[in-house]
């Protein structure tokens, strides 16, 4: 069930990024600030949602890797397709 919620949050994150672009294009800054806050909340929820038996938080690891490489599109792809722990290679479901 947690993996389904994790993936649904990834889809909501994509829609929120589209909303940020829209709000910035029409210069509605308070909506953009609210959408940025929602992005941070979604990312924190994804980090805290899944914990492997080895103690690793796969959401945090995937976020850190793709944030350091500055590739948000691959973060979305990895978060939607996350099935195994990147640390111990166990199934998360």
C-alpha positions in Angstrom: 0.0 0.0 0.0 2.9 2.4 0.8 4.4 1.9 -2.7 1.1 2.8 -4.3 0.9 6.0 -2.2 4.6 6.7 -3.1 3.8 6.4 -6.8 0.6 8.5 -6.5 2.7 11.2 -4.8 5.1 11.1 -7.7 2.2 11.8 -10.1 0.9 14.6 -7.9 4.5 16.0 -7.9 4.5 16.1 -11.8 1.1 17.9 -11.7 2.5 20.4 -9.1 5.5 21.1 -11.3 3.1 21.9 -14.2 1.2 24.2 -11.8 4.4 26.0 -10.8 5.2 26.7 -14.5 1.7 28.0 -15.1 1.7 30.2 -12.0 5.0 31.7 -13.0 3.9 32.3 -16.6 0.9 34.3 -15.5 2.9 36.0 -12.7 0.7 34.8 -9.9 3.5 34.6 -7.3 1.4 33.6 -4.2 0.2 30.5 -6.2 3.8 29.7 -7.2 4.9 30.0 -3.6 2.2 27.6 -2.5 3.1 25.2 -5.2 6.8 25.3 -4.2 5.7 24.5 -0.6 3.7 21.6 -1.9 6.7 20.3 -3.7 8.8 20.3 -0.5 6.0 18.6 1.4 5.6 15.9 -1.2 9.3 15.2 -1.3 9.5 14.9 2.5 6.5 12.6 2.5 8.1 10.4 -0.1 11.3 10.3 2.0 9.5 9.3 5.1 7.0 6.9 3.5 9.2 3.9 2.7 11.9 2.3 4.8 13.7 -0.9 3.8 14.4 -3.8 6.3 18.1 -2.9 6.1 17.4 0.6 7.5 17.8 2.5 4.2 15.3 5.1 3.1 15.2 4.5 -0.7 13.3 7.7 -1.3 16.0 9.8 0.2 18.8 8.0 -1.6 17.1 8.4 -5.0 16.3 12.1 -4.3 19.9 12.8 -3.2 21.5 11.1 -6.2 19.4 12.9 -8.8 19.4 16.2 -7.1 23.2 16.2 -7.0 23.2 15.3 -10.7 20.6 18.0 -11.3 18.3 15.8 -13.3 14.7 16.0 -12.0 13.2 14.1 -14.9 15.2 11.0 -14.0 14.2 11.4 -10.3 10.5 11.2 -11.4 11.3 8.2 -13.5 13.2 6.4 -10.7 10.5 7.3 -8.1 7.8 5.9 -10.3 9.7 2.7 -11.1 11.2 2.1 -7.6 10.8 -1.6 -6.8 14.1 -2.5 -5.1 16.2 -1.0 -2.3 19.2 0.6 -3.9 21.3 -0.4 -0.9 20.5 -4.1 -0.4 18.6 -4.9 -3.6 15.5 -6.4 -1.7 12.0 -6.0 -3.1 10.2 -3.1 -1.4 6.7 -4.6 -1.9 
